[in-house]
């Protein structure tokens, strides 16, 4: 039971943190609007599920498309201007987050959007362990996304270019990489991951305009734990936090948070670059 | 400071001291008190921005000051004046410990570390020892400052008027300290670190120590402002010191510009007043704040005050020719 819970939590954190970390690795920007974009993804999934009455998997794809498009626009309209000022870009992202959040509150209403019926809820048996089917589906889909992301980054040309740009932006530019397009790509990728996170987590819990804020704080912890800007780090960090929380859940919600924080502080002292990060 | 600036500053100070005798509105006084408090807090934040770092833990340090002072006056029955000093000092001590960790990081990393710090402090206030800290409900009934007897006259501070005077004097003191720091050797060193950290290290500046010093100064000023906040509101809860408050303070500094001392104060005054108008219009506050933040960063990154003084500077130069 602890393992299943830990797995669900870890993958939740991974979904939230992976987009954040990819955008950071390419653009050097902590996208504070990421949580708000996840919320938008959840909203998109909710509306395509209820209003368009398509099935959950299609609404997941719609949500990913919507947030990817949104992030791409965001990059072109705003982040592109702050290319050389990452600190300003981070603060601008806070502004974007506020606009999206309040816009969603005014436009879509503040009540919780519930579409838990999107996924079957009955209990399945996996190796003799009873697991709710919706959690199982979310776990499998997130694992698929995680695998897809790793394959994309490690075995495709676009992935190679992305990693190269993250590593050495100037050198890759000299090799003929169009960094503007890479930053577009990273924002689209981050947006799609945010959309997936929104749809999958929205189906497990509920979606409300303030949702993003609570998600993103934990994601920050995950990415510092794992090392900023590394996808592998995000995986390690989310599993560390996820399992720590599922074990510590008997304590209480905030104790694990404080524990995670203490862990970060110790980590900062001995390994400032994070668990698997490098300078 | 040249003669015109000194004259302008003293005229403004005199007007601010005279205002409450002319305008008797409680509402006006309350808004003015909050402008003073936010000016103090943003001036503190600016001290950190001088060395080129932006702290998101600022709201949490404000909270530490507020909680400590509230507890000292309510549980230990200490006088407000003593509690004020102690709380600011205690906030500085907290900052020494947390800062010695946070300052090891820089730039975006510093962002997230201070953010995590702030949030952790807030969560502790919310969950730890609810009998002492009141949990999510916070602390009620924080007493106003006690009257001062100077033989022939008694100064009372339990009204808006009294609080206005205290906040104004506190602001003046903070401005004086910050001005002194700006003009001192240390202030110049901080400017160097803010402009080029590597250069600073190369010419023999202990970057870590100076950053820590600026973090401590910045946070103790936040604590000082937090005490005022607590005793003005008479009620505090962890929600008063959330991430959003930290962003709000940052916004005041960015809007006014961090370059000059007047920047954060102008920023706080303008945005607090604008927010008051917007509050009547409906729930557009956040959208407005967000837009302002993006527009200012995009078009006038040196802030309104910085922009205006640059304009004047250029104007003066062209006249000289």
Interface residues (C-beta under 8 A of the other chain):
Chain A: X24 X28 X29 X30 X78 X81 X82 X85 X86 X87 X88 X90 X91 X92 X94 X95 X96 X97 X98 X99 X101 X102 X103 X105 X106 X213 X217 X220 X221 X223 X224 X228 X252 X253 X254 X255 X257 X258 X261 X264 X265 X268 X269 X272
Chain B: X54 X101 X104 X105 X107 X108 X109 X111 X112 X113 X115 X116 X117 X119 X120 X123 X124 X126 X127 X128 X243 X247 X250 X254 X283 X284 X285 X286 X287 X289 X290 X291 X292 X293 X294 X297 X298 X301
